[in-house]
């Protein structure tokens, strides 16, 4: 049973996303990532992938979260000449995080296994992003594959492989119709499998309670 998402706190976006493909400098594709700036989140790999995208492809990368690698990653972005395309927002309250999901065009998380063996399970941010109709790009490290079915509701690449990550990002930047299809499929997946209420009902049945009892307690 998954740690479900409260869909009342993550309602669907109010309007469809614009169909942009990175060709217009005035309308860059907005790539969002949320997570701590630590080794297992793979942000060095993600920046390397972004830096290798074709120069005529227009995008912006927005990061939400803090962490000890911020200074190092900013130096990497400057060295690879993509610093002007990046917004480092730091930690933000939940309502603002929700708005960032809705303002973005795709979500990226380059999880990997850190040198001490630490790794992600299934990051909540992937479930949240999918609930907002965002196409997701992630890696096969951890349990992202329990949410993302490659080619159906997102793309998965090998961890620690900026080239594969770059190819996945470029494909989704250039193909807004594919992003929309993946985003819609991701929303359906979250509602069918990752909503918290079915899990509460299963727990209530195990405890011999009426399903509504735990739901009202949760609220």
N, CA, C and O of each residue as an XYZ file, in Angstrom:
876
protein
N       0.857     -1.188      0.000
C       0.000      0.000      0.000
C       0.892      1.238      0.000
O       1.802      1.362      0.820
N       0.618      2.151     -0.933
C       1.455      3.335     -1.074
C       1.085      4.425     -0.077
O      -0.042      4.497      0.412
N       2.075      5.271      0.206
C       1.832      6.494      0.958
C       1.068      7.417      0.022
O       1.667      8.107     -0.803
N      -0.257      7.430      0.148
C      -1.094      8.077     -0.850
C      -1.059      9.591     -0.798
O      -0.692     10.196      0.210
N      -1.450     10.182     -1.908
C      -1.502     11.633     -2.038
C      -2.923     12.117     -1.766
O      -3.892     11.542     -2.261
N      -3.033     13.171     -0.981
C      -4.339     13.786     -0.707
C      -4.697     14.662     -1.907
O      -4.186     15.773     -2.046
N      -5.563     14.164     -2.760
C      -5.884     14.879     -3.987
C      -6.696     16.140     -3.735
O      -6.779     16.998     -4.613
N      -7.292     16.271     -2.564
C      -7.974     17.522     -2.240
C      -6.966     18.665     -2.104
O      -7.297     19.828     -2.335
N      -5.729     18.318     -1.725
C      -4.680     19.328     -1.612
C      -3.919     19.514     -2.920
O      -3.167     20.476     -3.071
N      -4.109     18.610     -3.853
C      -3.473     18.699     -5.164
C      -4.538     18.525     -6.249
O      -4.501     17.554     -7.005
N      -5.485     19.463     -6.326
C      -6.529     19.347     -7.348
C      -5.936     19.531     -8.740
O      -4.836     20.066     -8.879
N      -6.652     19.094     -9.766
C      -6.136     19.221    -11.132
C      -5.886     20.676    -11.503
O      -6.523     21.572    -10.950
N      -4.969     20.923    -12.433
C      -4.727     22.300    -12.892
C      -5.997     22.934    -13.449
O      -6.896     22.244    -13.930
N      -6.051     24.243    -13.373
C      -7.247     24.958    -13.790
C      -7.369     25.078    -15.311
O      -8.472     25.218    -15.839
N      -6.239     25.023    -16.009
C      -6.281     25.225    -17.461
C      -5.224     24.340    -18.116
O      -4.235     23.982    -17.477
N      -5.423     23.985    -19.385
C      -4.407     23.196    -20.081
C      -3.122     23.987    -20.274
O      -3.138     25.217    -20.319
N      -2.016     23.275    -20.387
C      -0.734     23.934    -20.607
C      -0.599     24.381    -22.060
O      -1.169     23.760    -22.957
N       0.154     25.456    -22.292
C       0.371     25.888    -23.678
C       1.193     24.862    -24.445
O       2.020     24.153    -23.870
N       0.958     24.794    -25.732
C       1.659     23.833    -26.585
C       2.909     24.495    -27.150
O       2.891     25.031    -28.257
N       3.993     24.454    -26.383
C       5.251     25.080    -26.806
C       6.309     24.004    -26.992
O       6.288     22.969    -26.326
N       7.241     24.266    -27.916
C       8.192     23.221    -28.287
C       9.653     23.659    -28.250
O      10.511     22.990    -28.824
N       9.944     24.768    -27.586
C      11.331     25.180    -27.422
C      11.930     25.911    -28.604
O      13.121     26.225    -28.592
N      11.125     26.193    -29.639
C      11.680     26.880    -30.806
C      11.650     28.405    -30.673
O      12.398     29.108    -31.352
N      10.791     28.903    -29.803
C      10.609     30.347    -29.644
C      11.315     30.812    -28.374
O      10.971     30.384    -27.273
N      12.299     31.686    -28.534
C      13.056     32.169    -27.376
C      12.167     32.899    -26.379
O      12.479     32.948    -25.189
N      11.058     33.467    -26.856
C      10.141     34.185    -25.961
C       9.240     33.241    -25.183
O       8.574     33.662    -24.237
N       9.209     31.970    -25.567
C       8.355     30.985    -24.898
C       9.161     29.730    -24.578
O       8.928     28.683    -25.181
N      10.102     29.817    -23.643
C      10.910     28.634    -23.315
C      10.090     27.576    -22.591
O       9.172     27.899    -21.837
N      10.420     26.333    -22.821
C       9.801     25.231    -22.088
C      10.337     25.247    -20.658
O      11.545     25.312    -20.434
N       9.427     25.188    -19.710
C       9.791     25.318    -18.294
C       9.926     23.925    -17.673
O       8.957     23.171    -17.586
N      11.143     23.606    -17.245
C      11.460     22.307    -16.642
C      11.577     22.503    -15.139
O      12.363     23.331    -14.679
N      10.807     21.755    -14.379
C      10.788     21.886    -12.922
C      11.418     20.669    -12.267
O      11.242     19.540    -12.725
N      12.156     20.915    -11.186
C      12.600     19.825    -10.316
C      12.490     20.293     -8.870
O      12.772     21.450     -8.558
N      12.080     19.388     -7.999
C      11.936     19.687     -6.574
C      12.666     18.608     -5.801
O      12.431     17.418     -6.013
N      13.545     19.014     -4.910
C      14.269     18.023     -4.117
C      15.459     18.654     -3.422
O      15.910     19.738     -3.791
N      15.958     17.964     -2.415
C      17.148     18.444     -1.719
C      18.363     18.317     -2.614
O      18.494     17.369     -3.388
N      19.245     19.289     -2.493
C      20.459     19.299     -3.292
C      21.513     18.433     -2.618
O      22.462     18.921     -2.003
N      21.306     17.125     -2.759
C      22.211     16.120     -2.201
C      22.542     15.126     -3.309
O      21.880     15.102     -4.346
N      23.560     14.313     -3.088
C      24.094     13.463     -4.142
C      23.054     12.536     -4.751
O      23.007     12.387     -5.972
N      22.217     11.908     -3.927
C      21.304     10.894     -4.445
C      20.233     11.462     -5.376
O      19.573     10.707     -6.090
N      20.053     12.787     -5.375
C      19.058     13.400     -6.264
C      19.605     13.633     -7.676
O      18.840     13.940     -8.591
N      20.912     13.492     -7.857
C      21.483     13.505     -9.201
C      21.457     14.840     -9.915
O      21.385     14.873    -11.144
N      21.513     15.946     -9.181
C      21.418     17.238     -9.857
C      22.644     17.563    -10.708
O      22.525     18.299    -11.688
N      23.797     17.042    -10.365
C      24.966     17.243    -11.235
C      24.725     16.586    -12.588
O      25.091     17.146    -13.621
N      24.114     15.405    -12.592
C      23.777     14.734    -13.852
C      22.739     15.537    -14.635
O      22.840     15.670    -15.855
N      21.754     16.065    -13.938
C      20.696     16.824    -14.603
C      21.262     18.095    -15.241
O      20.905     18.434    -16.369
N      22.142     18.797    -14.525
C      22.748     19.995    -15.100
C      23.616     19.641    -16.304
O      23.630     20.371    -17.295
N      24.342     18.525    -16.224
C      25.153     18.099    -17.367
C      24.269     17.797    -18.577
O      24.622     18.136    -19.707
N      23.127     17.164    -18.340
C      22.198     16.877    -19.435
C      21.659     18.166    -20.042
O      21.595     18.297    -21.264
N      21.272     19.113    -19.202
C      20.754     20.383    -19.701
C      21.810     21.135    -20.502
O      21.507     21.727    -21.538
N      23.037     21.109    -20.026
C      24.117     21.826    -20.707
C      24.403     21.257    -22.087
O      24.928     21.962    -22.949
N      24.068     19.995    -22.308
C      24.357     19.359    -23.594
C      23.195     19.455    -24.586
O      23.310     18.976    -25.715
N      22.084     20.065    -24.181
C      20.971     20.257    -25.112
C      21.387     21.197    -26.249
O      22.248     22.055    -26.053
N      20.790     21.047    -27.424
C      21.123     21.940    -28.542
C      20.944     23.406    -28.152
O      19.994     23.763    -27.455
N      21.858     24.238    -28.606
C      21.848     25.647    -28.213
C      20.635     26.398    -28.747
O      20.252     27.427    -28.191
N      20.026     25.894    -29.822
C      18.869     26.586    -30.374
C      17.553     26.133    -29.744
O      16.478     26.539    -30.187
N      17.636     25.295    -28.713
C      16.449     24.840    -28.006
C      16.260     25.728    -26.775
O      17.187     25.906    -25.985
N      15.070     26.278    -26.618
C      14.848     27.276    -25.569
C      14.093     26.662    -24.389
O      12.991     26.137    -24.549
N      14.696     26.735    -23.215
C      14.146     26.140    -22.004
C      14.592     26.964    -20.812
O      15.539     27.747    -20.889
N      13.884     26.767    -19.706
C      14.313     27.294    -18.408
C      14.167     26.186    -17.387
O      13.224     25.395    -17.429
N      15.118     26.144    -16.469
C      15.094     25.139    -15.415
C      14.820     25.834    -14.090
O      15.494     26.800    -13.731
N      13.829     25.333    -13.371
C      13.441     25.892    -12.078
C      13.622     24.818    -11.013
O      13.093     23.713    -11.134
N      14.376     25.155     -9.967
C      14.577     24.202     -8.875
C      13.997     24.756     -7.580
O      14.200     25.920     -7.235
N      13.273     23.899     -6.873
C      12.720     24.240     -5.561
C      13.346     23.317     -4.530
O      13.331     22.097     -4.690
N      13.897     23.899     -3.470
C      14.511     23.101     -2.407
C      15.882     23.659     -2.056
O      16.460     24.447     -2.805
N      16.385     23.243     -0.918
C      17.716     23.657     -0.488
C      18.624     22.457     -0.365
O      18.247     21.344     -0.732
N      19.814     22.676      0.148
C      20.723     21.561      0.343
C      22.175     21.964      0.251
O      22.488     23.049     -0.240
N      23.067     21.108      0.715
C      24.481     21.469      0.832
C      25.221     21.621     -0.495
O      26.315     22.186     -0.519
N      24.649     21.128     -1.603
C      25.371     21.188     -2.879
C      25.018     22.418     -3.712
O      25.433     22.515     -4.867
N      24.271     23.345     -3.155
C      23.816     24.492     -3.944
C      24.985     25.259     -4.556
O      24.982     25.524     -5.758
N      25.977     25.617     -3.756
C      27.086     26.416     -4.278
C      27.835     25.670     -5.374
O      28.189     26.248     -6.401
N      28.071     24.395     -5.149
C      28.779     23.581     -6.138
C      27.991     23.491     -7.439
O      28.571     23.582     -8.521
N      26.691     23.314     -7.346
C      25.864     23.201     -8.541
C      25.764     24.530     -9.284
O      25.733     24.550    -10.515
N      25.716     25.617     -8.565
C      25.724     26.922     -9.219
C      27.026     27.127     -9.982
O      27.018     27.667    -11.088
N      28.143     26.701     -9.403
C      29.422     26.803    -10.111
C      29.406     25.951    -11.384
O      29.896     26.376    -12.430
N      28.835     24.742    -11.284
C      28.732     23.888    -12.466
C      27.897     24.560    -13.552
O      28.265     24.531    -14.727
N      26.780     25.163    -13.165
C      25.921     25.836    -14.133
C      26.650     26.997    -14.801
O      26.523     27.198    -16.009
N      27.404     27.753    -14.029
C      28.170     28.867    -14.595
C      29.251     28.359    -15.539
O      29.440     28.908    -16.624
N      29.947     27.330    -15.135
C      31.039     26.774    -15.945
C      30.529     26.250    -17.287
O      31.216     26.372    -18.302
N      29.329     25.670    -17.296
C      28.779     25.105    -18.528
C      27.861     26.083    -19.269
O      27.184     25.714    -20.228
N      27.854     27.325    -18.806
C      27.175     28.426    -19.488
C      25.658     28.256    -19.570
O      25.041     28.630    -20.567
N      25.059     27.690    -18.517
C      23.599     27.607    -18.474
C      23.029     28.330    -17.249
O      21.829     28.258    -16.988
N      23.879     29.016    -16.510
C      23.421     29.668    -15.286
C      22.291     30.654    -15.506
O      21.416     30.793    -14.652
N      22.297     31.341    -16.643
C      21.256     32.344    -16.916
C      19.902     31.707    -17.195
O      18.882     32.396    -17.184
N      19.878     30.403    -17.444
C      18.622     29.719    -17.744
C      18.019     29.038    -16.506
O      17.013     28.336    -16.611
N      18.629     29.246    -15.348
C      18.225     28.506    -14.149
C      17.724     29.452    -13.070
O      18.296     30.519    -12.847
N      16.646     29.048    -12.403
C      16.143     29.750    -11.225
C      16.273     28.809    -10.031
O      15.684     27.728    -10.018
N      17.048     29.224     -9.028
C      17.176     28.461     -7.786
C      16.267     29.135     -6.757
O      16.619     30.183     -6.215
N      15.125     28.553     -6.490
C      14.124     29.213     -5.653
C      14.266     28.915     -4.166
O      13.680     29.618     -3.342
N      15.027     27.893     -3.807
C      15.109     27.512     -2.407
C      13.812     26.867     -1.934
O      12.939     26.540     -2.738
N      13.694     26.687     -0.622
C      12.476     26.088     -0.065
C      11.308     27.046     -0.222
O      11.464     28.261     -0.100
N      10.121     26.478     -0.498
C       8.922     27.271     -0.690
C       7.747     26.598      0.008
O       7.737     25.375      0.149
N       6.736     27.387      0.456
C       5.553     26.795      1.100
C       4.756     25.973      0.096
O       4.921     26.117     -1.116
N       3.882     25.104      0.623
C       3.156     24.142     -0.214
C       2.352     24.818     -1.315
O       2.349     24.349     -2.453
N       1.665     25.921     -0.991
C       0.836     26.574     -2.005
C       1.682     27.073     -3.169
O       1.258     27.003     -4.322
N       2.868     27.574     -2.872
C       3.742     28.057     -3.941
C       4.319     26.890     -4.738
O       4.506     26.990     -5.950
N       4.599     25.783     -4.048
C       5.074     24.591     -4.758
C       4.020     24.113     -5.745
O       4.339     23.777     -6.885
N       2.761     24.080     -5.307
C       1.674     23.683     -6.202
C       1.620     24.596     -7.420
O       1.414     24.126     -8.539
N       1.800     25.884     -7.214
C       1.769     26.822     -8.333
C       2.940     26.575     -9.288
O       2.793     26.741    -10.499
N       4.099     26.182     -8.754
C       5.234     25.868     -9.622
C       4.936     24.650    -10.498
O       5.281     24.636    -11.680
N       4.300     23.634     -9.924
C       3.887     22.493    -10.754
C       3.007     22.975    -11.912
O       3.191     22.561    -13.056
N       2.074     23.832    -11.608
C       1.091     24.245    -12.612
C       1.687     25.175    -13.663
O       1.191     25.234    -14.788
N       2.736     25.895    -13.312
C       3.367     26.819    -14.266
C       4.371     26.113    -15.170
O       4.826     26.694    -16.155
N       4.717     24.884    -14.853
C       5.793     24.201    -15.564
C       5.250     23.310    -16.678
O       4.058     23.007    -16.731
N       6.160     22.896    -17.568
C       5.785     22.082    -18.720
C       6.203     20.632    -18.581
O       5.574     19.753    -19.170
N       7.253     20.362    -17.815
C       7.644     18.984    -17.538
C       8.452     18.944    -16.255
O       8.971     19.963    -15.798
N       8.551     17.738    -15.674
C       9.219     17.556    -14.385
C      10.379     16.586    -14.555
O      10.254     15.568    -15.236
N      11.510     16.910    -13.931
C      12.702     16.056    -14.049
C      13.294     15.786    -12.671
O      13.416     16.692    -11.847
N      13.657     14.531    -12.431
C      14.348     14.138    -11.208
C      15.335     13.032    -11.575
O      14.937     11.941    -11.984
N      16.624     13.325    -11.424
C      17.676     12.425    -11.911
C      18.254     11.574    -10.789
O      19.473     11.527    -10.620
N      17.414     10.910    -10.031
C      17.855     10.137     -8.868
C      18.958      9.141     -9.227
O      18.986      8.584    -10.325
N      19.862      8.935     -8.274
C      20.935      7.969     -8.448
C      21.286      7.396     -7.084
O      20.803      7.897     -6.068
N      22.112      6.359     -7.036
C      22.583      5.797     -5.775
C      23.836      6.557     -5.364
O      24.796      6.635     -6.131
N      23.834      7.116     -4.165
C      24.998      7.883     -3.716
C      26.130      6.952     -3.310
O      25.937      5.742     -3.187
N      27.286      7.512     -3.108
C      28.470      6.697     -2.795
C      28.336      5.934     -1.491
O      28.978      4.898     -1.319
N      27.517      6.422     -0.566
C      27.308      5.696      0.693
C      26.131      4.728      0.619
O      25.739      4.152      1.634
N      25.561      4.545     -0.579
C      24.466      3.596     -0.770
C      23.080      4.177     -0.607
O      22.091      3.476     -0.816
N      22.985      5.455     -0.235
C      21.666      6.073     -0.059
C      20.994      6.227     -1.419
O      21.648      6.520     -2.420
N      19.681      6.026     -1.440
C      18.924      6.142     -2.685
C      17.482      6.506     -2.376
O      17.018      6.353     -1.246
N      16.781      6.988     -3.389
C      15.357      7.280     -3.245
C      14.538      5.998     -3.246
O      14.951      4.983     -3.807
N      13.363      6.057     -2.607
C      12.331      5.064     -2.840
C      11.499      5.567     -4.012
O      11.997      5.680     -5.133
N      10.234      5.869     -3.750
C       9.403      6.551     -4.733
C       9.207      7.977     -4.222
O       8.434      8.189     -3.289
N       9.886      8.953     -4.810
C       9.792     10.327     -4.298
C       8.374     10.881     -4.396
O       7.719     10.760     -5.432
N       7.912     11.485     -3.313
C       6.576     12.085     -3.316
C       6.427     13.124     -4.413
O       5.339     13.301     -4.960
N       7.537     13.828     -4.743
C       7.422     14.899     -5.728
C       7.038     14.359     -7.104
O       6.381     15.061     -7.874
N       7.432     13.139     -7.427
C       7.013     12.559     -8.702
C       5.507     12.333     -8.728
O       4.852     12.601     -9.735
N       4.962     11.841     -7.622
C       3.515     11.621     -7.538
C       2.786     12.962     -7.612
O       1.775     13.087     -8.303
N       3.299     13.956     -6.903
C       2.676     15.273     -6.935
C       2.706     15.858     -8.351
O       1.706     16.398     -8.824
N       3.850     15.748     -9.019
C       3.972     16.276    -10.379
C       2.998     15.584    -11.320
O       2.336     16.235    -12.129
N       2.915     14.276    -11.212
C       1.991     13.534    -12.072
C       0.549     13.924    -11.787
O      -0.269     13.960    -12.706
N       0.220     14.217    -10.532
C      -1.148     14.624    -10.195
C      -1.531     15.927    -10.878
O      -2.713     16.213    -11.071
N      -0.524     16.717    -11.242
C      -0.769     17.997    -11.898
C      -0.646     17.908    -13.419
O      -0.574     18.927    -14.107
N      -0.622     16.690    -13.927
C      -0.582     16.506    -15.367
C       0.753     16.805    -15.996
O       0.821     17.093    -17.191
N       1.832     16.742    -15.210
C       3.163     16.986    -15.748
C       3.778     15.684    -16.252
O       3.792     14.683    -15.535
N       4.279     15.695    -17.467
C       5.095     14.584    -17.935
C       6.366     14.541    -17.096
O       6.962     15.582    -16.819
N       6.785     13.343    -16.690
C       7.925     13.196    -15.793
C       9.059     12.438    -16.463
O       8.839     11.455    -17.171
N      10.278     12.914    -16.225
C      11.497     12.212    -16.611
C      12.246     11.885    -15.329
O      12.517     12.775    -14.522
N      12.581     10.616    -15.136
C      13.347     10.232    -13.960
C      14.263      9.066    -14.335
O      14.502      8.817    -15.516
N      14.770      8.359    -13.335
C      15.707      7.278    -13.579
C      15.208      5.985    -12.948
O      14.243      5.976    -12.184
N      15.883      4.903    -13.284
C      15.516      3.595    -12.756
C      16.100      3.348    -11.366
O      15.876      2.284    -10.790
N      16.842      4.309    -10.820
C      17.292      4.181     -9.430
C      16.082      4.314     -8.516
O      15.194      5.123     -8.785
N      16.031      3.537     -7.442
C      14.893      3.630     -6.541
C      13.652      3.012     -7.149
O      13.733      2.056     -7.919
N      12.500      3.569     -6.795
C      11.215      2.959     -7.157
C      10.368      3.839     -8.047
O       9.143      3.714     -8.044
N      10.994      4.738     -8.821
C      10.211      5.592     -9.718
C       9.403      4.765    -10.711
O       8.345      5.198    -11.167
N       9.901      3.573    -11.046
C       9.201      2.704    -11.989
C       7.875      2.191    -11.485
O       7.083      1.669    -12.270
N       7.603      2.324    -10.180
C       6.293      1.931     -9.673
C       5.216      2.952    -10.049
O       4.025      2.644    -10.039
N       5.646      4.158    -10.375
C       4.723      5.191    -10.841
C       4.812      5.380    -12.354
O       3.792      5.434    -13.040
N       6.038      5.479    -12.867
C       6.247      5.832    -14.267
C       6.404      4.574    -15.105
O       7.318      3.777    -14.892
N       5.495      4.410    -16.063
C       5.606      3.357    -17.059
C       6.167      3.991    -18.321
O       5.470      4.760    -18.983
N       7.422      3.685    -18.671
C       8.062      4.377    -19.794
C       7.252      4.273    -21.081
O       6.784      3.202    -21.468
N       7.108      5.422    -21.725
C       6.351      5.468    -22.963
C       4.857      5.568    -22.782
O       4.123      5.715    -23.759
N       4.390      5.488    -21.537
C       2.959      5.586    -21.242
C       2.652      6.872    -20.483
O       1.799      7.657    -20.896
N       3.358      7.084    -19.362
C       3.115      8.301    -18.587
C       4.402      9.036    -18.219
O       4.403      9.866    -17.309
N       5.482      8.741    -18.909
C       6.743      9.407    -18.648
C       7.893      8.640    -19.262
O       7.690      7.699    -20.029
N       9.115      9.054    -18.915
C      10.313      8.401    -19.421
C      11.255      8.112    -18.265
O      11.390      8.922    -17.348
N      11.907      6.954    -18.311
C      12.923      6.579    -17.336
C      14.228      6.315    -18.072
O      14.236      5.731    -19.156
N      15.332      6.752    -17.470
C      16.658      6.515    -18.035
C      17.544      5.886    -16.977
O      17.187      5.843    -15.800
N      18.695      5.402    -17.401
C      19.648      4.821    -16.457
C      20.185      5.917    -15.533
O      20.433      7.033    -15.989
N      20.367      5.622    -14.253
C      20.935      6.631    -13.346
C      22.384      6.923    -13.699
O      23.107      6.056    -14.190
N      22.794      8.154    -13.442
C      24.185      8.528    -13.694
C      24.549      8.580    -15.158
O      25.717      8.416    -15.511
N      23.565      8.807    -16.026
C      23.804      8.813    -17.470
C      23.254     10.107    -18.081
O      22.130     10.120    -18.583
N      24.035     11.194    -18.043
C      23.533     12.466    -18.575
C      23.153     12.416    -20.044
O      22.268     13.157    -20.469
N      23.807     11.550    -20.846
C      23.464     11.473    -22.263
C      22.035     10.960    -22.448
O      21.255     11.557    -23.189
N      21.689      9.859    -21.779
C      20.320      9.338    -21.875
C      19.318     10.368    -21.358
O      18.238     10.536    -21.925
N      19.682     11.046    -20.292
C      18.790     12.049    -19.712
C      18.587     13.207    -20.687
O      17.470     13.696    -20.850
N      19.662     13.640    -21.329
C      19.556     14.711    -22.323
C      18.607     14.308    -23.448
O      17.781     15.112    -23.879
N      18.722     13.052    -23.932
C      17.865     12.606    -25.029
C      16.393     12.610    -24.619
O      15.528     13.005    -25.401
N      16.113     12.170    -23.390
C      14.732     12.164    -22.898
C      14.190     13.581    -22.762
O      13.055     13.858    -23.148
N      15.008     14.478    -22.212
C      14.578     15.863    -22.054
C      14.325     16.518    -23.410
O      13.313     17.191    -23.605
N      15.253     16.316    -24.341
C      15.086     16.937    -25.659
C      13.808     16.446    -26.337
O      13.077     17.227    -26.946
N      13.549     15.149    -26.225
C      12.338     14.615    -26.838
C      11.092     15.290    -26.283
O      10.206     15.684    -27.041
N      11.023     15.422    -24.978
C       9.824     15.995    -24.381
C       9.740     17.505    -24.576
O       8.640     18.052    -24.663
N      10.870     18.181    -24.644
C      10.835     19.614    -24.937
C      10.265     19.842    -26.330
O       9.460     20.750    -26.536
N      10.676     19.028    -27.273
C      10.284     19.229    -28.669
C       8.869     18.731    -28.983
O       8.300     19.106    -30.008
N       8.295     17.892    -28.114
C       7.018     17.252    -28.442
C       5.947     17.566    -27.394
O       5.704     16.759    -26.496
N       5.306     18.733    -27.504
C       4.280     19.086    -26.513
C       3.098     18.123    -26.498
O       2.494     17.911    -25.447
N       2.758     17.536    -27.648
C       1.640     16.580    -27.664
C       1.981     15.344    -26.847
O       1.114     14.782    -26.178
N       3.236     14.916    -26.898
C       3.658     13.770    -26.097
C       3.639     14.118    -24.618
O       3.230     13.302    -23.793
N       4.082     15.333    -24.274
C       4.001     15.766    -22.876
C       2.564     15.726    -22.382
O       2.296     15.272    -21.270
N       1.648     16.200    -23.205
C       0.233     16.222    -22.801
C      -0.298     14.810    -22.615
O      -1.048     14.542    -21.677
N       0.088     13.912    -23.505
C      -0.394     12.521    -23.391
C       0.167     11.862    -22.132
O      -0.565     11.211    -21.387
N       1.454     12.033    -21.902
C       2.063     11.472    -20.689
C       1.438     12.084    -19.440
O       1.171     11.378    -18.467
N       1.203     13.402    -19.465
C       0.637     14.069    -18.296
C      -0.745     13.559    -17.964
O      -1.053     13.332    -16.794
N      -1.595     13.372    -18.977
C      -2.947     12.856    -18.740
C      -2.899     11.435    -18.202
O      -3.659     11.084    -17.300
N      -2.000     10.609    -18.758
C      -1.873      9.235    -18.269
C      -1.342      9.205    -16.843
O      -1.749      8.363    -16.041
N      -0.430     10.127    -16.525
C       0.092     10.200    -15.157
C      -0.979     10.568    -14.158
O      -1.030     10.006    -13.064
N      -1.844     11.517    -14.523
C      -2.955     11.886    -13.640
C      -3.854     10.679    -13.374
O      -4.248     10.433    -12.234
N      -4.174      9.937    -14.418
C      -5.028      8.759    -14.230
C      -4.354      7.740    -13.322
O      -5.010      7.124    -12.482
N      -3.047      7.560    -13.487
C      -2.307      6.593    -12.658
C      -2.338      6.994    -11.187
O      -2.544      6.152    -10.313
N      -2.133      8.277    -10.920
C      -2.162      8.745     -9.528
C      -3.540      8.527     -8.925
O      -3.655      8.049     -7.796
N      -4.583      8.874     -9.664
C      -5.940      8.747     -9.123
C      -6.333      7.300     -8.900
O      -7.085      6.998     -7.973
N      -5.842      6.413     -9.726
C      -6.238      5.011     -9.588
C      -5.427      4.259     -8.538
O      -5.925      3.307     -7.937
N      -4.168      4.682     -8.310
C      -3.259      3.867     -7.493
C      -2.654      4.609     -6.312
O      -2.297      3.981     -5.315
N      -2.531      5.935     -6.400
C      -1.766      6.677     -5.392
C      -2.602      7.677     -4.604
O      -2.038      8.460     -3.841
N      -3.903      7.684     -4.756
C      -4.752      8.524     -3.904
C      -4.788      7.928     -2.500
O      -4.776      6.706     -2.353
N      -4.831      8.770     -1.466
C      -4.730      8.250     -0.102
C      -6.017      7.580      0.377
O      -5.950      6.700      1.236
N      -7.189      7.963     -0.146
C      -8.443      7.464      0.404
C      -8.601      5.947      0.265
O      -9.035      5.310      1.224
N      -8.269      5.331     -0.889
C      -8.358      3.864     -0.939
C      -7.499      3.178      0.112
O      -7.884      2.146      0.661
N      -6.321      3.760      0.395
C      -5.466      3.184      1.436
C      -6.079      3.286      2.812
O      -6.001      2.347      3.604
N      -6.700      4.440      3.108
C      -7.372      4.593      4.394
C      -8.510      3.585      4.541
O      -8.739      3.035      5.618
N      -9.214      3.358      3.438
C     -10.327      2.411      3.505
C      -9.830      0.995      3.784
O     -10.474      0.248      4.520
N      -8.695      0.622      3.206
C      -8.131     -0.703      3.468
C      -7.715     -0.841      4.934
O      -7.933     -1.879      5.559
N      -7.103      0.238      5.475
C      -6.710      0.202      6.887
C      -7.942      0.102      7.775
O      -7.962     -0.669      8.734
N      -8.974      0.886      7.453
C     -10.198      0.867      8.245
C     -10.812     -0.527      8.259
O     -11.262     -0.997      9.304
N     -10.835     -1.187      7.111
C     -11.400     -2.531      7.041
C     -10.595     -3.500      7.900
O     -11.171     -4.368      8.556
N      -9.270     -3.362      7.902
C      -8.426     -4.229      8.733
C      -8.694     -4.018     10.215
O      -8.622     -4.951     11.014
N      -9.008     -2.760     10.571
C      -9.260     -2.429     11.978
C     -10.712     -2.639     12.372
O     -11.078     -2.449     13.531
N     -11.544     -3.032     11.403
C     -12.951     -3.225     11.692
C     -13.709     -1.935     11.869
O     -14.728     -1.909     12.560
N     -13.231     -0.845     11.251
C     -13.879      0.457     11.357
C     -14.650      0.764     10.079
O     -14.409      0.174      9.026
N     -15.564      1.683     10.199
C     -16.229      2.190      8.995
C     -15.207      2.978      8.187
O     -14.422      3.721      8.778
N     -15.181      2.851      6.867
C     -14.192      3.562      6.053
C     -14.140      5.050      6.307
O     -13.068      5.648      6.220
N     -15.278      5.673      6.622
C     -15.287      7.119      6.820
C     -14.590      7.527      8.110
O     -14.242      8.697      8.269
N     -14.375      6.587      9.043
C     -13.818      6.956     10.357
C     -12.404      7.491     10.222
O     -12.096      8.556     10.756
N     -11.531      6.767      9.512
C     -10.153      7.248      9.366
C     -10.089      8.452      8.460
O      -9.215      9.302      8.630
N     -10.992      8.547      7.501
C     -10.968      9.687      6.588
C     -11.234     10.967      7.374
O     -10.560     11.975      7.162
N     -12.211     10.934      8.279
C     -12.532     12.130      9.043
C     -11.403     12.465     10.019
O     -11.144     13.639     10.287
N     -10.728     11.439     10.552
C      -9.590     11.674     11.444
C      -8.456     12.341     10.685
O      -7.819     13.264     11.190
N      -8.204     11.865      9.457
C      -7.128     12.436      8.633
C      -7.379     13.913      8.385
O      -6.453     14.719      8.467
N      -8.611     14.277      8.086
C      -8.916     15.671      7.805
C      -8.700     16.521      9.055
O      -8.906     17.734      9.020
